[in-house]
């Protein structure tokens, strides 16, 4: 298998709000807007994101899975400050995990969790 691109499709209640969030805070731009669907891209190696209107489905006794979209970045501390200045909803401030991962989480207007990570090898690694 040869993977040539990655796309994350998200079914959300408010497509325009999600598109604004990804453009304003994460540097994506709208590539295609058609019939309620928005395809977002960046000029770097980040995955494309397709925003789809959520379909109302019959109630399910099962809890839906939590969606976390994760991006590996550099300069995560500066990113946190920039996001704060822009008014993004930071749901988990920057922290260092014992395995060497700096992690920061924010949430878009539809409840999708966006995780930014930067790797730092643990001491002695």
N, C-alpha and C positions, 0 to 999 in steps of 0.2 A: 504494500500500500504506500502510495506517495501522496501525502497531504500537501496541497498547494495553497490552501487558505483556510481560515477559521472564521466562522460566523456564529454569533450567539443570537438566537431568536428569543425575544421576551414578549409574552402576552401581558399587556398592561391595560388598566382602565382608562388612562389618559395619555394617549400617544403624543400629542403636542407638548404636554408638560414634561414627559420623559425625554423627548427630543431636545427641548430647551436645556434641561438639566445636563445631558451628556455634552451638548455643545458649549454651554457656559462654563461648566466646572471641569470637564475632562477633555476638552479640545477636539471633540468629534465634529464633523460637518455633515450636513444632509447631502447624500449622494442621489437618492431617489425618493420622491414623495409621490405616492399614487394610491388612490382609493383607500385612504386611511392608514396605509402602511408607510413607514419611513425606514430607509436604509441609511445607516450612519457609517462613516469611515474616518480613518486618520491617515496621514501620509507616512506613518512609521509602521512598525510590525504589529501593532495592536489588532485584535480581531475586529472584524466588522460587526455591527450590531443591527439587527432588524427588529423594529418595534411593530407589533401587531396588536390590533384591538382585541381585548379579552372577550372571549365568547362566554355567554351565560350558559352554564351547563347545569344539569340537575344536581341538587345537593348530594354530597358524598359523605359517608361516615368517616372517611379517612381524611386526615389533615394533609393539605398540600405540602409538598416539599419546599423548604426555604431555598430561594435562589440567591447565590452570591456570585457576583462577577468580579474576578480578581485580576489586577494588573500589576506586574512587576515594574517598578519605577526606580529612578535614581533621585537623590535629593528629597527624600520623603518628608523631612522636617520642614523644608521650605514649602513643599506642597501643602502640608497641613496649614501653615500660616496663610498661604494664598487662598485656600478653600474657606478658611475662617473669614478673611476679608471679603470674600465674595458672598458670604451668607449661606454657604452650603450647610446642610444638616449633618454634622459630625456626630455619629452615634456611638463610636468608640474611639477616643483620642489615641494618639500615637503611643505605642508600647513596644517593648522589646521582649520577645518570647525567648525561653531558655535555649532553644535550638538555633538562635541567631537570626530570627526573622523580625524585622520591624514591621508592625502592622497598624493600619489606620482604616477605620470603616466609616462610610457615610451612606446615607439612604436617599434614594430618589423620591419624587412625589408619589410614586406608585408602591413604595415599600420595598423596592429592589435594593438589596445591600450591595454596595460597591466597596471592594476591599483593595487598598493599595498596599503593596509589600515591597520592602527592600531587604536584601539578604546581607547579613554581616556574619561571617563565620564566628562561632563561639571561641573564646580564648583557648589557645593551645591547639586549635584545629589546623 
